[in-house]
Amino acid sequence: MNKNKRYSIFSLARNARGYHKNWAEAWRSPEPKQSYDVIIVGGGGHGLATAHYLAKEHGITNVAVIEKGPIGLGNTGRNTTVIRSNYLWDESAAIYELSLKLYEGLSQDLNFNIMLSQRGLISLAHNQHDLREVQRRVNAIRLNGIDSEMLSLAKLKELVPILNLSPTSRYPVLGASIQRRGGIARHDAIAWGLARSADDRGVDILQHTEVTGLRIQGGLIKGVETTRGFIAAPKVGVAVAGHSSVFAEMAGFRLPIQSHPLQALVSEPLKPIFNTVLMSSTVHVYLSQSDRGELVMGAGIDSYNSYAQRGSPMILEDILAATCELIPIFSRVKMMRQWAGIVDTCPDASPIIGKTPISGLFFNCGWGTGGFKAIPGSGFVFAHTLAQGEPHEFAVPFALDRFTTGALIDEHGASGVAH
């Protein structure tokens, strides 16, 4: 090793140790107050976005976001960062398009670069049924004013030249659709930006504070029991993703949701070679390349109920096999790491947003695998619901009572691989 190189390595190490000591925290670590106007349980993307919009849009700043660990290390940090709004039904299209529009201005809104990359999202069709279904969805999506279009094989080859388009493959590609405004964003940047913005507006972010119970008297929420004592509030919003059923049980009612591990993995870093998001429901994979060069891959949920953040090897094998089938040159790429998030899924694959049988207690859950793409839209409508005590117009169709009225919003086919 030459002298200059050795010096630069030691200099880097010395600076890394010394320069971080006096850095100001991006948000405060306050002691809990005895009471707040609103408590939000869950310091992931949905909870932080709710706090941000409560403060920004409604002027409600006496708010606590309570998180049992560090913020952003739940599902917000355990996903494949895909963003899109190409959903079939009007109700879903409205809230996901709101979310996508908010994402498009979020870096400016937060003064924090979320690294949004609208590289387009492509959904493949492998048979005549797929083609007809994709065309139907494109038409329905466009009727809601959302961008979506069909791709010919020639155009698909131009956009993704490394894609296997051989007619002799096991499931030959016959066509595709694309939402050009779809893409990816940096998940931790979104959590950090939302946390900093909420904190700047006076919201208390209480990390390493576990909610152990809900205090309810006469059908009214009074506050939450935590590992740091009781904290009072007349309104409590719960946004804890896969653990929503646990909190519903604390409140004495049941939710029609199930929790499953959703696995993903990344490869070793590569030079830029794949500038889109590719999805196939037939071979069961969705795939993109991160700004660090890693291939980010995911598929469907594990079929069993679990809170384990590992998942099963069988799913990983299927993801890798599907990736190599679609893009054979990736067969030599090494897998680097794998993880799972815990998703809560409703019978109709749509979320629950709004009131519960307990007055003052509100739930935001059941997003399944659509949680990341919904973060700003979910937070916007949930903040309105908490501030006004009544659901935002986009949240009305996702009320809990739809499971008794039968007005379900069936989005099982929204992404094919995801539900």
C-alpha positions in Angstrom: 0.0 0.0 0.0 1.5 3.4 -1.0 1.9 6.2 1.6 -0.8 8.4 0.2 -3.4 5.7 0.2 -2.5 4.6 3.7 -2.8 8.2 4.9 -6.2 8.6 3.3 -7.6 5.5 5.0 -6.3 6.6 8.4 -7.6 10.1 7.8 -11.0 8.8 6.9 -11.1 6.6 10.0 -10.0 9.5 12.3 -12.5 11.9 10.9 -15.3 9.3 11.1 -14.7 8.9 14.8 -14.2 12.6 15.6 -16.6 14.5 13.5 -19.8 12.8 14.6 -19.5 13.6 18.3 -21.1 17.0 18.3 -23.5 16.6 15.4 -27.0 18.0 16.3 -29.7 15.4 16.3 -32.1 15.6 13.4 -35.0 15.5 15.8 -35.3 15.8 19.6 -35.6 12.9 22.1 -38.0 14.6 24.6 -39.4 13.3 27.8 -43.1 12.4 27.5 -45.6 15.0 28.6 -48.4 13.9 30.9 -51.0 14.5 28.1 -51.3 15.3 24.4 -54.1 16.4 22.1 -53.3 13.4 19.9 -51.2 10.2 20.3 -50.0 8.3 17.3 -48.9 4.7 18.1 -46.3 3.6 15.5 -43.3 5.5 14.3 -43.1 4.1 10.8 -43.9 6.0 7.6 -47.7 6.1 8.2 -47.4 7.3 11.7 -44.8 9.9 10.9 -46.7 11.2 7.9 -49.9 11.5 10.0 -47.9 13.6 12.5 -46.4 15.7 9.7 -49.8 16.5 8.2 -51.5 17.0 11.5 -49.1 19.8 12.2 -48.8 21.2 8.7 -52.4 21.0 7.5 -54.4 21.3 10.7 -52.1 23.2 13.1 -52.2 20.4 15.7 -48.7 20.2 17.2 -49.4 18.9 20.7 -48.8 15.4 19.3 -46.8 12.4 20.4 -45.6 9.7 18.0 -44.8 6.6 20.2 -42.4 3.9 18.8 -41.1 0.9 20.7 -37.8 1.1 18.9 -36.0 3.5 16.7 -38.2 5.1 14.0 -38.3 3.6 10.6 -37.0 0.1 11.4 -40.3 -1.7 11.0 -41.9 -2.1 7.6 -40.7 1.3 6.5 -37.2 0.0 6.4 -38.2 -3.5 5.2 -39.7 -3.1 1.8 -38.8 -2.9 -1.8 -39.6 0.9 -2.1 -41.9 0.7 -5.1 -44.3 3.6 -5.7 -47.2 3.6 -8.1 -50.9 4.4 -8.3 -52.2 2.1 -11.0 -55.0 0.5 -9.1 -58.3 -0.8 -10.5 -61.1 0.4 -8.4 -62.0 4.1 -8.1 -61.7 4.1 -4.3 -58.1 2.7 -4.4 -57.1 4.9 -7.4 -58.1 8.0 -5.5 -56.0 7.4 -2.4 -53.0 6.0 -4.2 -53.0 8.8 -6.8 -53.2 11.3 -3.9 -50.2 9.5 -2.4 -48.2 9.5 -5.6 -48.9 13.3 -6.2 -47.7 14.0 -2.6 -44.6 11.9 -3.2 -43.8 14.0 -6.3 -43.6 17.1 -4.1 -42.4 15.5 -0.9 -38.7 16.4 -1.2 -39.6 20.1 -1.5 -42.3 19.8 1.2 -39.9 18.3 3.7 -36.7 20.1 2.5 -35.2 16.6 2.4 -34.2 14.6 -0.6 -36.3 11.4 -0.7 -34.4 10.3 -3.8 -37.6 9.8 -5.8 -36.9 8.1 -9.1 -39.9 7.9 -11.5 -38.3 5.3 -13.8 -41.6 3.7 -14.7 -43.3 0.5 -13.6 -43.8 -2.3 -16.1 -46.3 -5.2 -15.6 -45.8 -8.1 -17.9 -48.4 -10.2 -19.7 -47.5 -13.9 -20.4 -50.7 -15.2 -22.0 -53.9 -14.1 -23.7 -55.8 -13.8 -20.4 -53.0 -11.6 -19.0 -53.1 -9.4 -22.1 -56.9 -8.9 -21.8 -56.7 -8.2 -18.1 -53.8 -5.8 -18.4 -55.7 -3.9 -21.2 -58.9 -3.8 -19.0 -56.9 -2.3 -16.1 -55.1 0.2 -18.4 -58.5 1.5 -19.6 -60.0 1.6 -16.0 -56.9 3.4 -14.7 -56.9 6.0 -17.5 -60.6 6.7 -16.8 -59.6 7.8 -13.4 -57.1 10.3 -14.9 -54.0 8.2 -14.0 -51.3 7.5 -16.5 -51.2 4.0 -17.9 -50.5 2.6 -21.3 -49.9 -0.7 -23.2 -46.4 -1.6 -24.5 -45.7 -3.6 -27.6 -42.9 -6.2 -27.6 -40.8 -3.8 -29.6 -41.2 -1.0 -27.2 -40.6 -3.4 -24.3 -37.4 -4.5 -25.9 -36.3 -0.9 -26.2 -37.0 -0.1 -22.6 -35.6 -3.3 -21.1 -33.1 -4.8 -23.6 -31.9 -7.4 -21.2 -35.4 -8.9 -20.8 -35.9 -12.5 -22.1 -38.4 -12.1 -24.9 -37.8 -15.5 -26.5 -41.0 -17.1 -27.7 -39.7 -20.5 -26.6 -39.3 -19.6 -22.9 -41.5 -21.3 -20.3 -43.8 -18.3 -20.0 -43.2 -16.1 -23.1 -43.8 -12.4 -22.7 -46.7 -11.3 -25.0 -47.0 -7.7 -23.9 -47.0 -5.3 -21.0 -48.4 -2.2 -19.4 -46.5 0.7 -17.9 -47.1 3.5 -15.5 -44.3 6.0 -16.3 -44.8 8.0 -13.1 -44.2 4.9 -11.0 -40.8 4.2 -9.6 -38.9 4.0 -6.3 -37.8 6.2 -3.5 -35.4 6.0 -0.6 -37.3 4.5 2.4 -35.1 5.7 5.2 -35.0 9.2 3.7 -38.7 9.3 3.8 -38.8 8.3 7.5 -36.0 10.8 8.4 -37.5 13.6 6.5 -41.0 13.1 7.9 -39.6 12.8 11.5 -37.5 16.0 11.1 -40.5 17.9 9.7 -42.8 16.8 12.4 -40.3 17.6 15.1 -39.6 21.0 13.7 -43.3 21.7 14.1 -43.3 20.7 17.7 -44.4 17.1 17.6 -42.7 14.8 20.2 -41.2 11.6 18.8 -40.9 9.2 21.7 -38.6 6.4 20.6 -37.8 3.3 22.6 -41.2 3.7 24.3 -43.5 0.6 24.1 -47.3 0.9 24.4 -48.3 -1.9 26.7 -52.0 -1.1 27.0 -54.9 1.2 26.1 -56.8 2.9 28.9 -60.5 2.9 28.1 -63.4 4.1 30.3 -67.0 4.0 29.4 -66.3 3.3 25.7 -63.9 6.3 25.5 -60.2 6.3 25.0 -58.3 8.0 27.8 -54.7 7.4 26.7 -52.1 4.7 26.5 -50.0 2.8 29.0 -46.3 2.7 28.1 -43.0 1.5 29.5 -42.5 5.2 30.5 -45.8 5.5 32.3 -49.3 6.5 31.4 -49.8 9.2 28.7 -53.2 10.8 28.3 -54.9 11.9 25.1 -58.6 12.2 24.0 -57.6 10.9 20.5 -55.3 7.9 19.7 -54.4 6.9 16.2 -52.9 3.4 15.8 -50.6 2.8 12.8 -48.6 -0.3 13.7 -48.9 -2.3 10.5 -48.5 -6.1 11.1 -49.3 -5.7 14.9 -52.7 -4.0 14.4 -54.6 -7.1 15.6 -52.6 -7.0 18.8 -53.8 -3.5 19.6 -57.4 -4.2 18.6 -57.3 -7.0 21.1 -56.1 -4.5 23.7 -59.2 -2.4 22.9 -61.5 -5.4 23.2 -62.5 -5.9 19.5 -61.2 -8.0 16.6 -60.1 -6.9 13.1 -60.6 -8.9 9.9 -56.8 -9.0 9.2 -54.0 -11.6 9.1 -50.3 -10.9 9.5 -47.8 -12.5 7.2 -44.1 -12.2 6.5 -43.3 -10.5 3.2 -39.8 -11.3 2.0 -37.4 -9.4 -0.1 -33.7 -9.6 -0.9 -30.9 -7.7 -2.6 -27.9 -8.7 -4.7 -24.4 -7.5 -4.7 -24.0 -4.1 -6.3 -23.8 -3.8 -10.1 -23.2 -0.9 -12.5 -26.4 0.7 -13.7 -28.1 -1.8 -16.0 -31.8 -1.9 -15.2 -33.6 1.4 -15.1 -37.2 0.5 -14.4 -39.4 -1.5 -12.1 -40.4 -4.8 -13.6 -43.3 -6.9 -12.3 -44.6 -10.3 -13.3 -47.5 -12.1 -11.7 -47.0 -15.3 -13.7 -43.5 -16.1 -12.7 -44.0 -14.2 -9.5 -41.4 -11.5 -8.9 -40.9 -7.7 -9.0 -37.5 -6.3 -9.5 -35.6 -3.0 -9.6 -32.1 -1.7 -9.2 -31.3 0.6 -6.3 -29.1 3.8 -6.6 -26.4 1.8 -4.8 -26.5 -0.8 -7.7 -28.2 -3.6 -5.8 -30.9 -5.6 -7.5 -34.0 -5.4 -5.2 -36.3 -8.4 -5.5 -39.6 -9.4 -3.9 -42.6 -11.5 -4.5 -45.7 -12.7 -2.6 -46.3 -13.1 1.1 -45.5 -16.3 3.0 -48.7 -18.3 3.2 -48.5 -18.8 7.0 -49.3 -16.3 9.7 -46.3 -15.1 11.6 -44.5 -12.2 13.2 -41.1 -13.5 12.3 -39.0 -11.1 10.2 -37.1 -13.9 8.4 -39.5 -15.8 6.1 -38.9 -19.2 4.4 -36.2 -20.3 2.0 -38.8 -21.6 -0.4 -40.0 -18.1 -1.3 -36.4 -16.9 -1.9 -35.8 -19.8 -4.3 -38.9 -18.9 -6.2 -37.9 -15.2 -6.4 -34.4 -16.0 -7.7 -35.7 -18.5 -10.2 -38.2 -16.1 -11.5 -35.6 -13.3 -11.8 -33.2 -15.6 -13.7 -36.0 -16.7 -16.0 -37.0 -13.1 -16.9 -33.4 -11.8 -17.1 -31.0 -14.7 -17.6 -27.8 -12.6 -17.3 -28.6 -12.1 -13.6 -28.0 -15.8 -13.0 -24.3 -15.1 -12.1 -25.2 -12.3 -9.6 -24.7 -13.2 -5.9 -27.4 -12.6 -3.3 -26.2 -10.3 -0.6 -28.9 -10.2 2.1 -32.6 -11.1 2.8 -35.2 -9.8 5.2 -39.0 -9.9 5.8 -41.5 -7.3 6.9 -44.8 -8.1 8.7 -47.8 -7.1 6.6 -51.4 -7.1 7.7 -53.8 -8.1 5.0 -57.6 -7.7 4.8 -60.0 -10.1 3.1 -60.4 -7.6 0.2 -56.7 -6.6 0.1 -57.6 -3.0 0.9 -56.8 -1.0 4.1 -58.9 0.0 7.1 -58.8 3.7 7.9 -61.0 5.4 10.4 -63.1 4.9 13.5 -63.3 1.9 15.8 -66.0 0.8 18.3 -64.1 2.9 20.9 -64.8 6.6 20.7 -61.6 8.6 20.1 -59.6 5.5 19.0 -58.8 5.3 15.3 -57.0 2.7 13.2 -54.9 2.9 10.0 -54.0 -0.7 9.0 -54.5 -3.5 6.6 -52.4 -2.1 3.8 -50.9 -5.5 2.9 -48.0 -5.0 0.6 -49.2 -1.5 -0.5 -48.1 0.3 2.6 -44.9 2.0 1.4 -46.5 3.5 -1.8 -49.3 4.8 0.4 -47.3 6.6 3.1 -48.0 10.3 2.3 -51.6 9.7 1.1 -52.4 7.5 4.1 -50.9 10.1 6.5 -52.8 12.9 4.8 -56.2 11.3 5.1 -55.5 9.8 8.6 -54.5 13.3 9.9 -57.7 14.7 8.6 -59.7 11.9 10.3 -57.9 12.5 13.6 -58.2 16.3 13.4 -61.9 16.4 12.4 -63.1 13.2 14.2 -64.6 12.1 10.9 -63.0 10.3 7.9 -61.6 12.2 5.0 -63.6 11.6 1.8 -61.0 9.3 0.4 -61.0 7.3 3.6 -64.8 6.8 3.8 -64.8 3.7 1.6 -62.2 2.0 3.8 -64.2 2.1 7.0 -64.2 -0.9 9.2 -67.9 -1.4 8.8 -67.6 -2.4 5.2 -67.0 -5.9 6.3 -70.5 -6.0 7.8 -72.2 -4.0 4.9 -70.5 -6.0 2.2 -69.1 -3.0 0.4 -65.7 -4.5 -0.2 -63.0 -3.1 -2.4 -61.4 -6.2 -3.9 -57.8 -5.3 -5.0 -56.3 -8.8 -4.9 -55.3 -8.4 -8.5 -53.8 -4.9 -8.0 -50.2 -6.2 -8.3 -50.6 -9.9 -8.8 -47.5 -10.9 -6.9 -48.3 -8.9 -3.8 -51.6 -10.2 -2.5 
